[in-house]
Amino acid sequence: MAVYHEYIIIGAGPAGLQMGYFMEKDKVDYLILEGSNRPGNFFTTQPRHRTLISINKIHNPFPEKEYNMRHDWNSLLCDDDTLRFTKYTEELFPNADVLVRYLNDFAHKNNLNIIYQTYINNITKFQSAMSGEDRFKLTSKEGKEYECRVLLMATGSRKDLVPDIPGIELADTYSEHSINKDEYTGKSVAIIGGGNSAFEVANHLAANASVITLLGGRQVRFAWDSHFVGDLRAINNTVLDMYQLKSIHSYTAIHPTRIEKAENGMFEVEMYSPGLHWDPPIIARPSYRFDKLICCTGFGYVDLDIFSEKCKPATKDNGKFPVLKDNWETENVPNMFYIGTAMQSRDRKAASGFIHGFRYNIQTLYRLLREKYDDVLYPTMELERDAMAISDHIVNRVSVCASLYQQQNFLCDVVIVPEESDKKPINYEELPLDYVFSKEYFTNQTHLFITVLKYTFGRHGRFGEVATKWGVSPDLERPECQAFLRPSVSYYHKGKFIGEEYCSESLVLRFNVKNFEKINERHNFNRMANFINKHTNISPGVHYDASLCKSEEDYKALFVRLDDEQMKRLPSEYFEMTGDCKAAIMHLRKDPDVVEG
């Protein structure tokens, strides 16, 4: 007889444990199936060089636990404060072995319902004769059978993805290449790939290899510019530093097109290289030889071999990701969801590919599952029917919460203000932005306010393309023309966008305190209250003082207007700026005496 549970989770990595925690807490009928003999088994071998790129910052300027979760990228959500990853190590970038120990403790202390050494190698779907419902049947390679109504795939990275290049099978892969540095001493090494895994390998070998050539096939995308944690992180870019300082190792955007084994045992790699100065331009195909060749071109998150044709999920990006709806349900297989790092299928801008992002996605998904399958309504709270009360709630929440902070412009809070004067506003937290816009319940509302945190570097034309050009204070009078991460509240009337208001930037991302003297600490609260009142008239006739400073004297002390002579001494770039806003870039004030006094 097959073992039945309402919910079955495949995988006891961080995602499976996080979903299991919520289900165990509410005594939901669930089971976690894990192919190995421990939780978090993936991290016993990955990353290969053992240093996590997830931040573990313990010492922060504010005491709230929620605020500090913004800088703790490895903890799972849990009521037990002893299960904070920050209590396990003080290293900013910890060793992966610590995460393995943490996940083991998390599973055991929360008494999660896990069956180990159960590798599922066949999944099919059938209609139950008793209930008439569709069910999933899962069969392990040992022949044991399990059935469920809802299937949650928490299987993480399933395999190395390799490009379609003739001869690519000759290369080692990221997951299987030797990490013994002695094998690379004095050798020439080619690494195919331009992301974190490729640079991680290059950094590991930088001291031993004679020449490292990274074949990225594209321009490097830096996390400090894109604000996407999956792009190249500074901790992995040592080889770029050496490259630009003429220390032999290099990065090139050239594409490999063919790989062969030469007679001397070396790898002969043919390249695709444009010659743009030829008339007409040409494509050159030079070949180079390397002692070692490693392919580090990312990972796939779907193993189609374990699914029958009845429930094979659709994929995209050459099979890398499952195609998911806005609630993370697979596009073509009802009642099957992907959780964990595969959630980045819908989010390549925030942090869904990392624990600090998908832990909040999973919390939201759990609430959606309970509403869909168990008739437990998504949690909401009522707010006072007053513009300032709503503003206070929004500003105080975005000043502390970690979910909207980590999942910028992906998860949102929603406030519905009913037309009826005797009804209170309703607040929803941490819904996917796309999900809100797909539901008539939200798009039919007369007064709908959506809160996200987001960047707006793009408003500054070409000067917004490189975030590292920015190194000065924001334009305090124009929150809409500031660029760094900050709250945005948008107003929609029956699904139509009407307007948007921002809080002013804050270096420490606190919008309910003043960042320096002479600033009106109620500035953000008052701006939001006026914005809410403008569109709803919920507090008739009331307008709050939203001035930046408390007094005219403070204003004059902070801001000095340039005269004509000082304007002439501004760099010409200031006048060349395009875009909705002008950018206060680092080299703009090249003359320290532009503003005197």
N, C-alpha and C positions, 0 to 999 in steps of 0.2 A: 504494500500500500504506500502510495506517495504521501509524504508529510506535507500538510497544508498550513499556510499562514497567509493572512491578508496581504502583508507586505513582505517581500524578500529583497534583501540588499546583497548584491554580489560584490565582495571586496571589503576587507577590514583595514583599509588605509584611512587617512584622515577624513575623507568624505563619508565613507561607510560608518565610521565611528561617530561622526557628528550627527548624521541622520539617526543612527541607532540611539544616541543619547536622548534626542527629543522624543523618540518613540518609547524608549524605556521609561522616561520620566512620566509620560502620560499613560503608561500601561497599554500601549497599542499592540496588536497582534503582529509581531514582526520576527524576522530571523535574518542574521547575517551569515553568509557563507564565504569562507576564506580558503583559498587553495593551499596556502602554506601553513606553517605551524605557529604563526605569531601575527599580531597586528603590525601594520606598517612595514611589511616585509620588503617592499620596494626600496625603502630607504636603508636597508642593510647593504646595498650595493650601489645605490644612486644617491646623489651625484657621484661619479666615479672618483673624484678627487676629494670627496667628503665634506667640502665646505658649502654650507647652504648660502643662498643669496637672499634669504628672507631675513629681514632686520629683527633684531632682538634688543631694542633700546629700553633700558630699565629706568633711567633717571630722566624725568620730565618735569616741566614747570608747574603742573597742576595735579591735584590729588585724586580726581575722580577715576574710578576703575575703568569706566567706559572710555574716557579720554585717553587713558594710557594703553588701551587696546589698539588705538590707532598706530602705535609704534611697537606693538608686539605682534609680529606677523606669523607666529607659529602656534599660538594657543588655539585650542578649540573652544567654542562657547560652552560654558558650564557654570553652574552655581557654586561649585566647590573652588574656593580661592587657592587651595593647595595645588590645583591643577592649572596653574598658570605657568607657561613655559619659562617665563622670566625667573622663576624660582629654581630652575634647573641649571642655568648657566648665566654668566655675566658677559659672555662673548657676544659682540655685536653681530658677527656672522658665525653662528655656531657650527660645530661638527655634526654631521648627520646622525652619528651614533646617539647623540643626546635626544634627537627627535624620536628615534626608535624606542628609547627608554621611556620617553614621555608618553608616546602612544600606547605602549604596553600598560603603563600605569592608568591611563585614561580608560582603557577598556576594562581593566580589572576593578578599579575603584567604583566604576559606575555599573558594574555587574551586567555588562551588555550580553545579549543573547547571541553568541557566536559559535558556530561549528567550524573548527579548523580542519585542515587537510582534506578539503572537499573542493576539488577543482571541477567546475562545471564546464563540460565540453559539448553540450547539446541543449539548445533552447528552442522550444516550439510552442505553438498556441493551439488551443482547442476549445470547444464549447462544452461546458459542464452539463452532463445529462440531468443532474439533480437541480441545479439552480438556473440553467439556461444562460449563465454568464460566460463570457470569454475568460479563459484562464491561461496562464503560462505553465508549461511543464519544463522543469530543469532536470537534467540527468548528469550526474557526476561520472568521471571516468571510472569510478569504482562500481558504477551501476545503480547508485542510490537515486531515488526520484523525489522531487519536491514540486509542489504546486503553489501558485499564488494568484491573487487578483491584480496586484500592482507590482511591477518589477522595477527595481532601482539599480541601475548599472553604475557601480562605483569602482570600476576596474582600472582607472588611471591610465598611465602610459602602457600601451600594449606591445609596441615594437618600435625599432628604429625605422624611420622612413628613409628610403634612398632614392635619389633622382634616377630618371630613365636615361642612363648613359651606357653605351656599350662598354662592357668590361667592368662595370661598377662592382660586380661580385668579387673582384680581386681585392678590393679595399677592405680594411678593418672598419668596424662600426664603432660609434661612441660607446655603446653598452658593452662591447666585447674586446676593445683594443687593450693591449697591455699597458698598465700604468707604471711598469718598472722603468725608471728613467735610464738605467744603464743600457737598455736595449736601443736607446736613441742617441747615445753619446757620440758626438761627431758626425751624426747622420743628417742628411737633408730630408725634411719632412714636409709633405703637402697635406693640408687639411681642407677638405671640401666643406664649406659652410660659412655663414656669416653671422651666426647668432651666439647666444651665451655658451652653448655646449662646445662650439668650435673654438671660441676664445678661451674657455676653461681649459681645454686640452692644450692649446698653444701656450698658455701661461705656465702650465705644469712642466712643459718640456723646454721652456725658453732658455734655461741655464745650460742644458745638456746638448740640445740639437745644434748643429752647425748653422743651418739655415732652415727657417720655418716660413712656408709660403701658404697664406690663407687664401683660398679660392672661393670668394664669397658670392660671386655672381650678381651682386647688387651693391649699391651704396650702403654703408653701415648705418643702421638706425640706432641712435643713442637714446637710452631711457631718459636722460636728463633733458632731451629736447621733446620727445614724444609724450613723456609723462606716463608711458606704458611700461610696467615692470617687466614685461616679457622681452623688451628690446635690450640691446647690449648695456649691461650694468658696469659701472666704474670699477667694481671689484675684479672684473674679468678683462680689463683692457690694457694690461701691461704691455702686450706685444705691439699695440698701436703706439704706445709711448716710445718703445724702442725703434719702431719703424720710422717715426717722424724725427727721431734723434740719430738717425743713420746708423743703427746698430744691427743691420743685416736682415733681421726678420721683417716680413712685410705682409700687407693685405692688398688684394687686388679684386676688382669686381669682374674679372674675366671668368667666362664659363668654360669648364672642362667639357669636351665633346666626345672623347674616346680614351679608353684606358687599355693598355696592353702590358704584358710582362716582357721585358727586354731580355736578351740572351745572357746578360750578366746578373740577372735577378732583380734589377731595379724596375720601377714602375715608369712606363713611358706614358705621359699624359698629354694629349693633344688639346690645345686651347682654342677658344673663339675670341679673336682680338680684332677690334675695328681699327682701320687706318684712315682717320678722318682728314689727314692732310694730303692724301692722294687726290688726284683729279682724273677721273671721278674717285670718290672714296672706295676703299676695298675692305674685305674681311680677310685677315691673315689667320692661318691655322698652324702656328708654331707648336712644336712638341718639346717638352722638357722631361728630364729624368729625375726621379726621387728614390731615396732608399726606402722610405716609409710613406704609406698613404692611408689616411684615416677619413672616413665619411661621417660628418657630424651635421646632418641636415634635418634634425628635428625628429619628432615622435608621432606615431599614430595612436589614436585613442579609441579605435573601434576594431574589434576582431570579428569579422564577418563569418569566419569559419565555424563559429560555435552556434550560429543561428540557422534554423531551417528557413526555407523559402517563405513560409507563412509569416515570419516575423523578423525578416532581415531589415535592419534599419537603413534608411537612405543616408548616404554620406556626401561630403563635399571636400573640396581642396585635395583632390586625388586620394580620397579615402582617409584623410587625416582626422576629420571631425564628423560626428553624427549631425544630421540636419535636425534642429530642434525648434519647437514652437516657443512662444514668448513665456511659457511656463516650464520650459525645459523638457517637455514631453516630445518624444520622437515624432517627426512629421508624419510618418506613414504607418506607425505601429501604435495604436491607442494603448494607454495604460503602461507604457514603458518610458522611463525617464533616465536621463544620464545626469549624474551628479559628480562633483569634484572638478578636476582640471579640465574635463571635457566641456564644462559649462562655458568655457571661453569660445565655444562655437558661436555664441550669440554676443560675445563681448571681447573685442580685441583692443579696447581702449583703457579699461579699468583693471581690475585685479582678479578676474574670475579664474584665471589659470593657476592661482596661488591660494594657499590656505587662508590668508588674511582677506581674500575676496570671496572665495566660494563658501566659507563658513556662514556668511550672511545670506548668500543665495540659497543655501540649504535650509536655513531657518525660515526664509520666506516660502520656499517650496513646501516645507513641512506644513506650514499653515494653509497653503493652497490645497495640499493633499487632504488634509483633515476636512476642509470645507467641501471638496468635491466628492469624497468617498465616505465620509463619516458624519456629514451634516453638522459639523462644528464650524460655526461662522468665523471668518477671518477676524482677528481681534481689532477692535476700534476703541477710541475714547472720545467722549464728548468734551467740547471746549465751551467756555463762556461766550455768549453772544455779544461780543464787544471787540472792536478792532484792535485795541491795545492788548487785550487778553490773548487773542490769536497771535499777534505779533510777538508777544513775550514768549509764547510757547515755541514758535518757529525759531526765533533767534537763540533762545536758550538751548534748544535741542541741537541745532546745527553747530553750536559752540562746543558740544561735548561728544555727540554720537560718533561712533566709529564706522557704522555701516555705510552711511551716505558719503563719508570721508573716503573710505577705501574704494567704494563702488561709485566713483564720481560720474555723474550724468548717466548712470545706468540704473541704480536703485533710486527711488524717490519717495517722499512723503506727500500725502494728498490731504487737503482740507476741503470739505464740501460745506458751503454755507447755504442752508435752505432758504427759499424765498419767504416761507412762513415765519412771521416774527416770533411765534411761540416755540419754534424748534431750534435746538442748539446745533452749532457746527459739529461735524463728524471728522475725526482725524484717523487716517490710515498711515501705517509706517512701512517703509522698506518694500514697496512694490516695484517690480520691473517697469521702467518707463514705457516700453513697448506694450506691456500687458495693459496698462492703464488706457492707452490710446486705442486698444483693440476691444474694449468693453463698452457697450452702449450705456451701461449704468453710469459710467464716469463721463462719457462724451455727451450725454443728454443733460448733464447738470447745468443749471443756470449760472452758478457761481462755483468755479473749481479752481483751486490754487495748488500748484505743483512745486515742490521744493526739491532742488538738487544742489550739489556742489559741483562746480565746473570751472575749467580754464577757458580763457578767451584770448589767447595770444593771437589767434587768427584774425582778430579785428584790426590788427596793426599792419596790414599789408605785408610786404616782404620783410619788415623788421620784426614780425611776429614768428618767422619761420625758425629762428634759432633762439631758444629760450635762454641759453647761457650768455647772450648779449645783455641780458637784463641784470642790473646789479644795483639799482637805485630805488628810492622810495616811490610808491605808486602815486598817481595823481589823486590826491585825497578828495578833491571836489567832484570827481567824475568816477564813481564806482563802476559805471558801465564801461569805462575805458581803462579800468585796471585789468590785469591779465592773469594773475596767479589764482590758485584755487580759492573759491569763495562761494557763498550761498547765492543762488538765483531762485526767485519766486516768480512763477509765470501764472498769469490769469487767463482762464479759458471760459468762454460763454457758449454753452451748447456745442462744445467741441472746437470752437474757433479761437485761435490765439488772438488775444487783445493787447496784452502788454506784459512787461517784465521789470522787476526791480531787483537790485543787488545789495548785499551788505558790502561795506568797505573791506579791503584786504586786511589781513592780520598775519604777521609773521608766524605766530604760534597757532593760527587757526582758531582763535577765540574771538567771537564777535559780540559777546555780551560784556566785555570789559574794554576800557580805553587802553590803547597801545602806548600812548605817551601823554605827557601833560598838555594842557590847554585844549584838549579835545572834549567835546560833549559826549559823555559816556552813554547817553540815551540816543545818540545819533542814529544807529542802526535800527533800534526799536521804533523810533518815531517815523523813519522813512518807510518801514514796512507797514506800520499802522495806517499811515496816510494812504499808502498804495492800496491796502485792503479796503479802507473806507471809501476811497475814490470809486471803486468798482462795485461795492455792495451797499454803501450808505448804511452800514450796520450800526454806526454810531452817528446819527444825523447831526450835521452842523459842527462836528468836532474836527479840528486840524491841529496836529502836534508840531511843536517847534523842532524841525529837523536840521537846524543849522549845524555846521561842522564844529564850530567853537561856541563856547558859552557867552563870550562877550566880543565886542568890536575890537577891544584892546588885544585880546588873545589872537584874534584873526590877523590883525596887522603885524603882530609879533611873529606869526608863523609864515605869512605870505608877503613877499615883496615883489611888486610889479616891475618888469623890465622897461627901461626907457628906450628910445630909439637907438641910442648909441650902443647900449648893451645888446639889443637885438641884432645889430650888425656883427657882433662878435660871436654869435652862435654859429656852429658848424653848418656848412651848406646842406648836410644830410637832413637837418631838421626840416628844411623846406622841401625836400624831395620825398617826404614820407607820403605813402598812399594807404588807403584803408579808412575805416570809420573813425579810427582813433590814431593819435600820435604816440610814438613809443619813447619812453625815457630810457634810452639805451646807455650802456656804460660809458662810451666815449663821447657822449653828446656834449658834456661840459668839459671840453679840453682846456679851456682857459679858467683857472681857479678864481679869477676875479670878475667873472661875468656878472655875478651878483655881489655888490659891495655892501659892507656893513654887517 
